[in-house]
């Protein structure tokens, strides 16, 4: 199983949402099999009152919102942590674009579009 961990930051002055991977960056090349991708708000964001909404990810296709791709399961742990399980069985390479959102002072703010790339089997 492959694991990817991301800290999510929120700049209260610019309202920019950003992700910093712990040894990872986007796009994530997810190999065949199961991958766990975790997201946690950093301590500065938590101290500022930033939270993840109960559905922090909006999947995108051709710059339009789309449904959760069939390979993913989202587990919302709490307002500061959530995880994506990627059960990659894609027969060909698939790009999964998404927008990551946070909630602060009554408003939603979103990241630039991160991407997960489900890789085909490597046999």
DSSP file (Angstrom, degrees, kcal/mol; ACC not computed):
  #  RESIDUE AA STRUCTURE BP1 BP2  ACC     N-H-->O    O-->H-N    N-H-->O    O-->H-N    TCO  KAPPA ALPHA  PHI   PSI    X-CA   Y-CA   Z-CA
    1    1 A X              0   0    0      0, 0.0     2,-0.4     0, 0.0    34,-0.2   0.000 360.0 360.0 360.0 135.0    0.0    0.0    0.0
    2    2 A X  E     -a   35   0A   0     32,-1.6    34,-2.7    29,-0.1     2,-0.4  -0.783 360.0-159.8 -95.2 138.9    1.3    3.5   -0.9
    3    3 A X  E     -a   36   0A   0     -2,-0.4     2,-0.4    32,-0.2    34,-0.2  -0.973   9.8-175.8-124.0 136.3    0.7    6.3    1.5
    4    4 A X  E     -a   37   0A   0     32,-2.9    34,-2.9    -2,-0.4     2,-0.4  -0.996   7.2-164.2-128.1 134.0    0.7   10.1    0.8
    5    5 A X  E     -a   38   0A   0     -2,-0.4    17,-2.9    17,-0.3     2,-0.4  -0.976   6.2-173.8-124.3 131.3    0.4   12.7    3.6
    6    6 A X  E     -aB  39  21A   0     32,-2.3    34,-2.1    -2,-0.4     2,-0.4  -0.977  16.1-150.1-127.8 136.3   -0.5   16.4    3.0
    7    7 A X  E     -aB  40  20A   0     13,-2.7    13,-2.6    -2,-0.4     2,-0.5  -0.859  19.3-146.9 -95.5 137.6   -0.6   19.4    5.3
    8    8 A X  E     -aB  41  19A   0     32,-3.0    34,-2.8    -2,-0.4     2,-0.3  -0.921  14.0-166.2-110.2 128.2   -3.1   22.0    4.2
    9    9 A X  E     - B   0  18A   0      9,-3.0     9,-2.1    -2,-0.5     2,-0.4  -0.792   8.0-160.5-111.6 153.4   -2.4   25.7    4.9
   10   10 A X  E     - B   0  17A   0     -2,-0.3     2,-0.8     7,-0.2     7,-0.2  -0.975   9.6-149.9-135.5 122.4   -4.7   28.7    4.8
   11   11 A X  E  >> - B   0  16A   0      5,-2.3     4,-2.5    -2,-0.4     5,-0.5  -0.817   5.7-161.9 -91.4 111.4   -3.3   32.2    4.5
   12   12 A X  T  45S+     0   0    0     -2,-0.8    -1,-0.2     1,-0.2    92,-0.0   0.761  88.0  52.2 -67.9 -23.8   -5.8   34.5    6.2
   13   13 A X  T  45S+     0   0    0      1,-0.1    -1,-0.2     3,-0.1    -2,-0.0   0.906 126.2  21.1 -77.3 -42.8   -4.4   37.6    4.5
   14   14 A X  T  45S-     0   0    0      2,-0.1    -2,-0.2     0, 0.0    -1,-0.1   0.555  95.5-131.8-101.5  -9.9   -4.6   36.3    0.9
   15   15 A X  T  <5 +     0   0    0     -4,-2.5     2,-0.4     1,-0.2    -3,-0.2   0.742  51.5 157.1  59.0  28.9   -7.3   33.5    1.5
   16   16 A X  E   < -B   11   0A   0     -5,-0.5    -5,-2.3    93,-0.1     2,-0.5  -0.691  32.8-153.1 -85.7 132.5   -5.0   31.1   -0.4
   17   17 A X  E     +Bc  10 111A   0     93,-0.5    95,-0.5    -2,-0.4     2,-0.3  -0.907  23.4 172.7-101.1 128.4   -5.4   27.4    0.3
   18   18 A X  E     -B    9   0A   0     -9,-2.1    -9,-3.0    -2,-0.5     2,-0.4  -0.963  22.8-144.2-138.0 156.3   -2.3   25.4   -0.3
   19   19 A X  E     -B    8   0A   0     -2,-0.3     2,-0.5   -11,-0.2   -11,-0.2  -0.951   8.2-169.1-120.6 139.1   -1.1   21.8    0.2
   20   20 A X  E     -B    7   0A   0    -13,-2.6   -13,-2.7    -2,-0.4     2,-0.2  -0.985  17.8-141.9-127.7 120.3    2.4   20.7    1.1
   21   21 A X  E     -B    6   0A   0      3,-0.6     2,-1.5    -2,-0.5   -15,-0.2  -0.541  14.4-127.0 -83.5 146.0    3.2   17.0    0.9
   22   22 A X  S    S-     0   0    0    -17,-2.9   -17,-0.3    -2,-0.2     3,-0.1  -0.703 100.9 -24.6 -87.4  85.3    5.4   15.2    3.4
   23   23 A X  S    S+     0   0    0     -2,-1.5     2,-0.3     1,-0.3    -1,-0.2   0.543 132.8  86.2  84.2   7.9    7.7   13.8    0.8
   24   24 A X        -     0   0    0    -19,-0.3    -3,-0.6     4,-0.0    -1,-0.3  -0.919  49.6-178.6-135.8 159.5    4.9   14.1   -1.9
   25   25 A X        -     0   0    0     -2,-0.3     2,-0.3     2,-0.2    -5,-0.1  -0.967  36.1 -55.8-150.3 165.7    3.6   16.6   -4.3
   26   26 A X  S    S+     0   0    0     -2,-0.3     2,-0.1    -7,-0.2    90,-0.1  -0.671 106.0  51.4 -89.3 147.6    0.9   16.9   -6.9
   27   27 A X  S    S-     0   0    0     88,-0.6     2,-0.6    -2,-0.3    89,-0.2   0.526  81.4-153.3 -73.2 148.3    0.2   15.3   -9.3
   28   28 A X  E     -f  116   0B   0     87,-2.3    89,-3.7    -2,-0.1     2,-1.1  -0.802   5.2-146.1 -89.1 122.5    0.3   12.1   -7.3
   29   29 A X  E     -f  117   0B   0     -2,-0.6     2,-0.6    87,-0.2    89,-0.2  -0.765  19.1-162.4 -88.3  97.5    1.1    9.1   -9.4
   30   30 A X  E     -f  118   0B   0     87,-2.2    89,-3.1    -2,-1.1     3,-0.1  -0.705   7.8-143.9 -86.0 118.0   -1.0    6.4   -7.7
   31   31 A X        -     0   0    0     -2,-0.6    57,-0.3    87,-0.2   -29,-0.1  -0.210  37.2 -72.9 -72.6 169.0    0.1    2.8   -8.6
   32   32 A X  S    S+     0   0    0     88,-0.4     2,-0.3    86,-0.1    57,-0.2  -0.298 103.4  35.9 -56.9 147.0   -2.2   -0.1   -9.1
   33   33 A X  E    S- D   0  88A   0     55,-2.4    55,-2.1    -3,-0.1     2,-0.4  -0.759 107.2 -22.7 107.3-154.5   -3.6   -1.3   -5.8
   34   34 A X  E     - D   0  87A   0     -2,-0.3   -32,-1.6    53,-0.2     2,-0.4  -0.819  53.2-179.2-103.4 131.9   -4.6    0.6   -2.7
   35   35 A X  E     -aD   2  86A   0     51,-2.0    51,-3.0    -2,-0.4     2,-0.5  -0.975  15.7-149.5-125.5 143.9   -3.2    4.1   -1.8
   36   36 A X  E     -aD   3  85A   0    -34,-2.7   -32,-2.9    -2,-0.4     2,-0.5  -0.967  12.5-173.0-112.8 124.4   -4.0    6.1    1.3
   37   37 A X  E     -aD   4  84A   0     47,-2.9    47,-3.0    -2,-0.5     2,-0.3  -0.963   9.2-167.8-120.9 113.5   -3.9    9.9    0.8
   38   38 A X  E     -aD   5  83A   0    -34,-2.9   -32,-2.3    -2,-0.5     2,-0.4  -0.774   8.5-164.7-108.4 149.5   -4.3   11.9    4.0
   39   39 A X  E     +aD   6  82A   0     43,-2.8    43,-2.1    -2,-0.3     2,-0.4  -0.998   9.7 175.8-130.5 131.7   -5.0   15.7    4.5
   40   40 A X  E     -aD   7  81A   0    -34,-2.1   -32,-3.0    -2,-0.4    41,-0.2  -1.000  31.8-119.6-136.1 135.9   -4.5   17.6    7.7
   41   41 A X  E     -a    8   0A   0     39,-2.3   -32,-0.2    -2,-0.4    11,-0.0  -0.529  37.9-115.9 -69.2 138.7   -4.9   21.3    8.4
   42   42 A X     >  -     0   0    0    -34,-2.8     4,-2.2    -2,-0.2     3,-0.3  -0.280  28.2-102.4 -73.2 166.5   -1.6   22.7    9.7
   43   43 A X  H  > S+     0   0    0      1,-0.2     4,-2.5     2,-0.2     5,-0.1   0.819 120.2  54.8 -62.8 -33.4   -1.5   24.2   13.2
   44   44 A X  H  > S+     0   0    0      2,-0.2     4,-1.5     1,-0.2    -1,-0.2   0.905 109.2  47.7 -66.6 -40.3   -1.7   27.8   12.0
   45   45 A X  H  4>S+     0   0    0     -3,-0.3     5,-2.6   -37,-0.2     4,-0.3   0.923 112.5  48.7 -65.1 -43.7   -4.9   27.1   10.1
   46   46 A X  H ><5S+     0   0    0     -4,-2.2     3,-1.5     1,-0.2    -2,-0.2   0.922 110.1  51.7 -61.6 -44.1   -6.4   25.3   13.1
   47   47 A X  H 3<5S+     0   0    0     -4,-2.5    -1,-0.2     1,-0.3    -2,-0.2   0.814 107.0  54.3 -62.4 -30.2   -5.4   28.2   15.4
   48   48 A X  T 3<5S-     0   0    0     -4,-1.5    -1,-0.3    -5,-0.1    -2,-0.2   0.480 122.7-106.3 -82.5  -2.4   -7.1   30.6   12.9
   49   49 A X  T < 5 +     0   0    0     -3,-1.5    56,-0.3    -4,-0.3    -3,-0.2   0.651  64.9 156.3  88.6  15.3  -10.4   28.7   13.1
   50   50 A X      < -     0   0    0     -5,-2.6     2,-0.3    -6,-0.2    -1,-0.3  -0.525  16.3-179.2 -76.3 142.5  -10.1   27.0    9.7
   51   51 A X  B     -J  103   0C   0     52,-2.1    52,-3.2    -2,-0.2     2,-0.4  -0.953  30.3-116.1-137.4 156.0  -12.1   23.8    9.2
   52   52 A X        -     0   0    0     27,-3.3    50,-0.2    -2,-0.3    29,-0.1  -0.792  35.6-125.1 -84.6 135.9  -12.6   21.2    6.5
   53   53 A X        -     0   0    0     -2,-0.4     3,-0.5    48,-0.4    48,-0.1  -0.329  33.2 -99.1 -69.2 167.0  -16.3   21.0    5.4
   54   54 A X  S    S+     0   0    0      1,-0.3     2,-0.4     2,-0.1    -1,-0.1   0.739 125.0  37.9 -63.6 -21.8  -17.9   17.6    5.6
   55   55 A X  S    S+     0   0    0      1,-0.1    -1,-0.3    21,-0.0    -2,-0.1  -0.753  72.6 167.1-124.7  83.3  -17.3   17.3    1.8
   56   56 A X        +     0   0    0     -3,-0.5    45,-2.9    -2,-0.4     2,-0.5   0.571  55.2  68.7 -78.7  -7.2  -13.9   18.9    1.4
   57   57 A X  E     -G  100   0B   0     43,-0.2     2,-0.5    -4,-0.0    43,-0.2  -0.936  53.9-171.1-118.7 133.3  -13.3   17.7   -2.2
   58   58 A X  E     -G   99   0B   0     41,-2.3    41,-2.4    -2,-0.5     2,-0.2  -0.981  23.2-141.0-114.6 117.1  -15.0   18.6   -5.4
   59   59 A X  E     -GH  98  66B   0     -2,-0.5     7,-2.3     7,-0.5     2,-0.3  -0.506  19.2-156.4 -76.0 145.6  -14.0   16.3   -8.2
   60   60 A X  E     -GH  97  65B   0     37,-2.9    37,-0.7     5,-0.3     2,-0.3  -0.927  18.1-178.1-127.3 147.7  -13.6   18.0  -11.6
   61   61 A X  E >  S- H   0  64B   0      3,-2.9     3,-1.2    -2,-0.3    35,-0.0  -0.936  81.5 -10.5-144.4 121.8  -13.7   16.9  -15.2
   62   62 A X  T 3  S-     0   0    0     -2,-0.3     3,-0.1     1,-0.3    -1,-0.0   0.896 129.2 -57.1  54.3  43.2  -13.1   19.3  -18.1
   63   63 A X  T 3  S+     0   0    0      1,-0.2     2,-0.3     0, 0.0    -1,-0.3   0.653 119.4 108.1  64.1  18.9  -13.2   22.2  -15.6
   64   64 A X  E <  S-H   61   0B   0     -3,-1.2    -3,-2.9     0, 0.0    -1,-0.2  -0.950  78.7-100.4-123.4 145.1  -16.7   21.1  -14.5
   65   65 A X  E     +H   60   0B   0     -2,-0.3     2,-0.3    -5,-0.2    -5,-0.3  -0.342  47.4 177.1 -60.6 143.5  -17.8   19.5  -11.2
   66   66 A X  E     -H   59   0B   0     -7,-2.3    -7,-0.5     1,-0.0     3,-0.1  -0.882  30.7 -83.5-141.1 172.2  -18.3   15.7  -11.5
   67   67 A X        -     0   0    0     -2,-0.3     2,-0.1     1,-0.2     3,-0.1  -0.271  60.4 -75.4 -75.3 163.4  -19.2   12.8   -9.2
   68   68 A X        -     0   0    0      1,-0.1    -1,-0.2     2,-0.1   -10,-0.0  -0.399  56.9-112.6 -55.7 124.7  -16.8   10.9   -7.0
   69   69 A X    >   -     0   0    0     -2,-0.1     3,-1.7     1,-0.1    -1,-0.1  -0.299  25.6-114.0 -61.5 150.6  -14.7    8.6   -9.3
   70   70 A X  T 3  S+     0   0    0      1,-0.3    -1,-0.1    -3,-0.1    -2,-0.1   0.650 110.3  61.6 -65.3 -15.2  -15.4    4.9   -8.7
   71   71 A X  T 3  S+     0   0    0     15,-0.1    16,-3.4     2,-0.0     2,-0.3   0.592  93.7  79.4 -85.5  -9.8  -11.9    4.2   -7.4
   72   72 A X  E <   -E   86   0A   0     -3,-1.7     2,-0.4    14,-0.2    14,-0.2  -0.745  47.9-175.4-110.9 147.0  -12.1    6.5   -4.4
   73   73 A X  E     -E   85   0A   0     12,-2.0    12,-3.1    -2,-0.3     2,-0.5  -0.995  18.6-148.5-130.4 128.9  -13.7    6.5   -1.0
   74   74 A X  E     -E   84   0A   0     -2,-0.4     2,-0.6    10,-0.2    10,-0.2  -0.851   7.9-166.3-100.8 133.9  -13.5    9.6    1.2
   75   75 A X  E     -E   83   0A   0      8,-3.2     8,-2.6    -2,-0.5     2,-0.8  -0.943   6.4-158.4-119.8 107.4  -13.2    9.2    5.0
   76   76 A X  E     +E   82   0A   0     -2,-0.6     6,-0.2     6,-0.2     3,-0.1  -0.772  12.9 179.2 -85.4 110.6  -13.9   12.5    6.8
   77   77 A X  E     -     0   0A   0      4,-1.1     2,-0.3    -2,-0.8     5,-0.2   0.955  58.9 -43.5 -79.2 -53.8  -12.3   12.0   10.2
   78   78 A X  E >  S-E   81   0A   0      3,-2.1     3,-1.1   -24,-0.0    -1,-0.3  -0.908  74.1 -68.2-161.4-173.3  -13.0   15.4   11.8
   79   79 A X  T 3  S+     0   0    0     -2,-0.3   -27,-3.3     1,-0.3     3,-0.1   0.567 131.8  38.9 -67.8  -5.9  -13.0   19.0   10.9
   80   80 A X  T 3  S+     0   0    0      1,-0.2   -39,-2.3   -29,-0.2     2,-0.3   0.455 117.0  42.3-119.5  -4.0   -9.2   19.0   10.7
   81   81 A X  E <   +DE  40  78A   0     -3,-1.1    -3,-2.1   -41,-0.2    -4,-1.1  -1.000  52.1 158.1-146.0 140.7   -8.4   15.7    9.1
   82   82 A X  E     -DE  39  76A   0    -43,-2.1   -43,-2.8    -2,-0.3     2,-0.3  -0.977  18.7-148.7-154.0 165.9   -9.7   13.5    6.2
   83   83 A X  E     -DE  38  75A   0     -8,-2.6    -8,-3.2    -2,-0.3     2,-0.5  -0.966   5.7-147.4-136.6 150.3   -8.4   10.7    4.0
   84   84 A X  E     -DE  37  74A   0    -47,-3.0   -47,-2.9    -2,-0.3     2,-0.5  -0.978  11.0-155.3-113.1 130.0   -8.9    9.4    0.5
   85   85 A X  E     -DE  36  73A   0    -12,-3.1   -12,-2.0    -2,-0.5     2,-0.6  -0.925   8.6-160.0-100.1 127.7   -8.6    5.7   -0.2
   86   86 A X  E     -DE  35  72A   0    -51,-3.0   -51,-2.0    -2,-0.5     2,-1.2  -0.926   9.8-171.9-113.1 108.1   -7.7    5.0   -3.8
   87   87 A X  E     -D   34   0A   0    -16,-3.4     2,-0.6    -2,-0.6   -53,-0.2  -0.665  21.0-163.7 -96.1  75.8   -8.6    1.5   -4.9
   88   88 A X  E     +D   33   0A   0    -55,-2.1   -55,-2.4    -2,-1.2    -2,-0.1  -0.498  37.2 142.3 -75.7 111.8   -6.9    1.8   -8.3
   89   89 A X        +     0   0    0     -2,-0.6    -1,-0.2   -57,-0.2     2,-0.1  -0.028  25.5 150.9-128.8  27.0   -7.8   -0.8  -10.8
   90   90 A X        -     0   0    0     29,-0.2    31,-0.4     1,-0.2     4,-0.1  -0.402  40.5-151.0 -64.8 130.4   -7.8    1.5  -13.8
   91   91 A X  S    S+     0   0    0     29,-0.2     2,-0.3    -2,-0.1    -1,-0.2   0.741  83.2  23.3 -74.2 -21.8   -7.0   -0.4  -17.0
   92   92 A X  S    S-     0   0    0     28,-0.1     2,-0.1    27,-0.1    26,-0.1  -0.876 107.3 -71.6-134.5 167.8   -5.4    2.8  -18.5
   93   93 A X        -     0   0    0     -2,-0.3     2,-0.4    26,-0.1    26,-0.2  -0.417  51.1-168.9 -63.8 131.6   -4.0    6.0  -17.0
   94   94 A X  E     - I   0 118B   0     24,-2.2    24,-2.7    -2,-0.1     2,-0.5  -0.990  12.6-149.0-127.4 128.2   -6.7    8.2  -15.5
   95   95 A X  E     - I   0 117B   0     -2,-0.4     2,-0.6    22,-0.2    22,-0.2  -0.829   9.6-165.2 -95.1 131.5   -6.3   11.8  -14.3
   96   96 A X  E     - I   0 116B   0     20,-2.9    20,-2.1    -2,-0.5     2,-0.3  -0.902   6.7-168.0-121.1 100.6   -8.5   12.8  -11.4
   97   97 A X  E     +GI  60 115B   0    -37,-0.7   -37,-2.9    -2,-0.6     2,-0.3  -0.613  14.1 168.5 -85.4 145.1   -8.6   16.6  -10.9
   98   98 A X  E     -GI  59 114B   0     16,-2.1    16,-0.8   -39,-0.3     2,-0.4  -0.985  31.9-131.2-152.2 164.2  -10.1   18.0   -7.8
   99   99 A X  E     -G   58   0B   0    -41,-2.4   -41,-2.3    -2,-0.3     2,-0.5  -0.969  20.6-146.8-116.3 132.5  -10.6   21.2   -5.8
  100  100 A X  E     -G   57   0B   0     -2,-0.4    11,-2.5    12,-0.3     2,-0.3  -0.876  19.1-162.3-102.0 128.1   -9.8   21.1   -2.0
  101  101 A X  E     - K   0 110C   0    -45,-2.9   -48,-0.4    -2,-0.5     2,-0.3  -0.844  12.5-173.7-117.0 149.4  -12.0   23.4    0.1
  102  102 A X  E     - K   0 109C   0      7,-2.7     7,-2.6    -2,-0.3     2,-0.4  -0.877  19.9-131.3-128.3 165.2  -11.8   24.8    3.6
  103  103 A X  E     +JK  51 108C   0    -52,-3.2   -52,-2.1    -2,-0.3     2,-0.3  -0.978  30.0 163.9-122.8 128.1  -14.2   26.9    5.7
  104  104 A X  E >   - K   0 107C   0      3,-2.8     3,-1.7    -2,-0.4   -54,-0.1  -0.972  64.9 -13.9-148.2 129.0  -13.2   30.1    7.5
  105  105 A X  T 3  S-     0   0    0     -2,-0.3     3,-0.1   -56,-0.3   -55,-0.1   0.864 128.5 -48.0  48.7  45.7  -15.3   32.9    9.0
  106  106 A X  T 3  S+     0   0    0      1,-0.2     2,-0.3     0, 0.0    -1,-0.3   0.543 119.8 100.0  80.0   6.8  -18.5   31.8    7.2
  107  107 A X  E <   -K  104   0C   0     -3,-1.7    -3,-2.8     2,-0.0     2,-0.4  -0.922  64.8-132.6-127.3 150.8  -16.9   31.4    3.8
  108  108 A X  E     -K  103   0C   0     -2,-0.3     2,-0.4    -5,-0.2    -5,-0.2  -0.837  22.6-171.2 -97.2 139.2  -15.6   28.5    1.7
  109  109 A X  E     -K  102   0C   0     -7,-2.6    -7,-2.7    -2,-0.4     2,-0.3  -0.981   6.7-153.7-130.4 143.8  -12.1   28.9    0.1
  110  110 A X  E     -K  101   0C   0     -2,-0.4   -93,-0.5    -9,-0.2    -9,-0.2  -0.862   9.0-125.6-125.1 153.8  -10.6   26.5   -2.5
  111  111 A X  B     -c   17   0A   0    -11,-2.5     2,-0.1    -2,-0.3   -93,-0.1  -0.238  39.8 -88.6 -79.8 171.8   -7.2   25.3   -3.6
  112  112 A X        -     0   0    0    -95,-0.5     2,-0.8     1,-0.1   -12,-0.3  -0.472  69.9 -73.9 -72.1 161.5   -5.8   25.3   -7.1
  113  113 A X        -     0   0    0     -2,-0.1   -14,-0.2   -14,-0.1    -1,-0.1  -0.447  51.6-165.0 -72.5 102.0   -6.6   22.1   -8.8
  114  114 A X  E     - I   0  98B   0    -16,-0.8   -16,-2.1    -2,-0.8     2,-0.4  -0.415  11.8-145.9 -74.0 163.1   -4.5   19.2   -7.4
  115  115 A X  E     - I   0  97B   0    -18,-0.2   -87,-2.3    -2,-0.1   -88,-0.6  -0.991  15.0-160.5-136.8 140.1   -4.4   16.0   -9.4
  116  116 A X  E     -fI  28  96B   0    -20,-2.1   -20,-2.9    -2,-0.4     2,-0.7  -0.982  14.8-156.1-113.0 130.6   -4.2   12.3   -8.7
  117  117 A X  E     -fI  29  95B   0    -89,-3.7   -87,-2.2    -2,-0.5     2,-0.7  -0.917   4.9-150.7-112.0 109.1   -3.1   10.1  -11.6
  118  118 A X  E     -fI  30  94B   0    -24,-2.7   -24,-2.2    -2,-0.7     2,-0.2  -0.692  19.7-145.3 -78.0 118.0   -4.2    6.5  -11.4
  119  119 A X        -     0   0    0    -89,-3.1   -29,-0.2    -2,-0.7     3,-0.1  -0.543  12.4-116.6 -85.0 148.1   -1.5    4.5  -13.2
  120  120 A X        -     0   0    0     -2,-0.2   -88,-0.4     1,-0.2   -29,-0.2  -0.247  50.5 -68.9 -73.8 170.0   -2.3    1.4  -15.3
  121  121 A X        -     0   0    0    -31,-0.4     2,-0.2   -30,-0.1    -1,-0.2  -0.282  40.3-146.9 -58.3 145.7   -1.0   -2.1  -14.3
  122  122 A X              0   0    0      1,-0.2    -1,-0.1    -3,-0.1   -91,-0.0  -0.403 360.0 360.0-112.9  55.5    2.8   -2.4  -14.8
  123  123 A X              0   0    0     -2,-0.2    -1,-0.2     0, 0.0    -2,-0.0   0.430 360.0 360.0 -96.5 360.0    3.0   -6.0  -15.8
